[in-house]
Amino acid sequence: MIEQIQLEVTKKLLHINTIKVQPNNPFTWASGWKAPIYCDNRKILSYPEERTFICEKFCEVIREKYPQAEVIAGVATGAIAHGMLVAQELGLPFIYVRAKPKDHGLENLIEGDMKAGQKVVIIEDLISTGLSSLKAADAITNFGGDVLGMVAIFTYNFPIARKNFADAGLELTALSRYQILIEQAMELGDVKPEEIEKLNKWREHPESWGK
């Protein structure tokens, strides 16, 4: 099931240009890493058809893998809107996790109501190393929630991310992933066959690529 979903979602993401592949003109990420690819899932919200499709696929995965889910959580800021759409479709409560506690008022790290012991599925928009996503999962656990798993729109599928999730004992399911993206981009002519080796090397060692 998941591979078919990944193929369909990848085609949608490429169709609305949320993902740009430029191996010969790399982007610079906020981390300082050089990258031949940039993913901007915020654009999805501007396209009703694709937005609805991705929400439906989130719900399909959650119903299949986590039918016992009681709360949907979004990771700020990129997954708040997607998480809210999913919670609305499933008829479940919604919370979201800040990157850090507010510096005023109640100083909340988690916004919304969640009871101790409730079973939570986390919605994320993008997985790179996975550290910020796992930090959000830890926050929910520390708040008393029972995190069942995480579902993301896209993962670069870095080896370090797979290790981080394995070490944390948290299951990650992505609606789209890097390898399928590159295959589809090549079919569309956005990636040339001679660029594949460069793109594969980047995914294996993104922290040192381009230096």
N, C-alpha and C positions, 0 to 999 in steps of 0.2 A: 504493500500500500504506500509506504513512505517514499519509495523511489519514484512512483508515478506522480505523487504530489509534488516532489521536488522538481521534476521535469516541468510540470504545468506551471508552478509558481515561478520558476526561473524564466520561462518564456514571458510571463506577465511582467516581471521585473525588467527584462531587457526591452520589452515593447515600450515601456514608459520611461526608459533611460534612467532608471534609478541606479544602475551600475555602469560605470565607465571603465574601460580597460585601455590603458595606454602604456604598454611595456617600454616604449622608446621615449616617453615623456612622463616620467613618474610623478606621482603626487607625494606631498609630504604630509604625513598624519600628525595629529596633535602630539603624539608620543615622540615625534622626531624621526620615526621610521620612514624610509623611502618605500613607496609601494607602486606597483604597476596598475593598481585597481583602487577604485573608490566607490563605496556603496552609500547611497543616501536614501534610506527607506522613508524619510519624512515626506518625500514626493508622493508616496503611495496615497496619502490622505487626500490629495488633490484630484484623484481619479476614482470616481464612484464605482465603476465596474471592477477595477482591480482591487480597490479597497474592500469591497464586498466579497470578492472571490477569496482573498487572503483571510478575511475573517472566517469565512465558511470552512476553509482548510484548517485553521486553528481549531475550530470547534469540532471538526471531524476527528482530528488527532486526539483531542481531549476526551471526547466521548468514547473513543476506542481504547485509549491507554489509561485514562484516569476517570472512569465513570463515577467514582466516589468523591470527586472534587466538590468542595463546599465554598471555596473562595477563589477568585481570580485576582492575581497581583500583577501590576505593571511595574517595570523598572523605569525610573525617571531618567531623562525626559522622553526619550524616543519611543518607549513602549506604553506610555500612559494612554494615548488615544486608542491604539490597537487593543490594549487590554480592556479598556472600557467597552469597546465594540463587542469583544468576545463575551465579556460578562453579561452584557445586555442580551445577546443572542442566546446565551445559556441560562439566563434568568438567575444568575448568581451574584452575590455581593462582590464589590470591587474595592481593592485597596491599592495604593502605590507606595513604592519605596524611594525615598530621596537618596541622592548620592552622599549627603551628610545632613545632620539634624538642622532644622531651622535655627537661626541665631536670635529669634525673638518669639514672643507668644509662648505657646506650649512646648516649643523646641522639639517638635515631632520629627522622628526619622521615618516613621510609617504613618501615612495619612489614610484615614478611614477606620472602620470598626471591624475587628477580628477577635473572636473568642479563642481562648487558650484551647489547644487541641484540634482546632479546625484544620481540615485538609486543604492545602493550597497548591494551585498550579501557577507558576510564574510565567508571564509573557515577556519576552525580550525581543528587541528589534534586530540586534546585530551582535555576533560573538566574534571577538578577535582572540585575545588570550583567555578570556572568560573570567578574569579576576574581579572585575567590577560586578559582573552578574552573580558570581558566587558570593560576593560581599552582601548583595541584596538578599540572597537566600539565607545567609547567616543571620541577617537582621530579622527576617521573618521567624526563623527558628528561635532566636533569642527572645522574640516577642511572644513566643508560645505556640506558633503555628507549626503544623506538620507538613513540610514541603514534599509533595509527591514527585515533582519533576519540573523541568523547564522546557518551554517550546519557544523557539526563536524563528524569525523570518529568514535570516541568512547567517551562515557560518563560513568563515574562511577555512575552517577545518585544520587549523594549525596543530601540529603534534603537541605543542605545549598546552593548547586548550584541551585537547583530549586527555592529557595527563592531569591537568588541573581538575577537570570534572570527575575523572576516575578517582583521584585522591580524595575528593570531597564526597564521593559516593552518591553523586547526583546525576540522574539521567537527563541528558539533553537530546531533544528532537528538533531538527531544523527543517523548515519548509523548503529551503534551498541551500545548496552548498557549492563551494568553490569549483570542485571538479566538474560538476554538471554545467555550471555557468560557463566555464572555459570551452567545453564541448559545444554548447549551444552558440556561443559567440563565434566560434570557428565556423560553424555551419552557416551563420549569417554573414560571414566575411568580415566580422569585426576584429577577429584575431587570425593572423596568418600562421600556417603550419610551422614556419621557421621560428616563430615567437614562443611556441609551446614550451621548449626547454627552459627558456628564461622565466616564464611564468611558474613552472613547476619548481624551479630552484628557489624562487622567492617564497613560495608557500612553505618550503622545508626550513628555511632560515631567514624569516622576514626581518629579524632584528639586525642582521649584518648585510642584508642585500643592498646593493647600490653604493656601498662604501668603498 
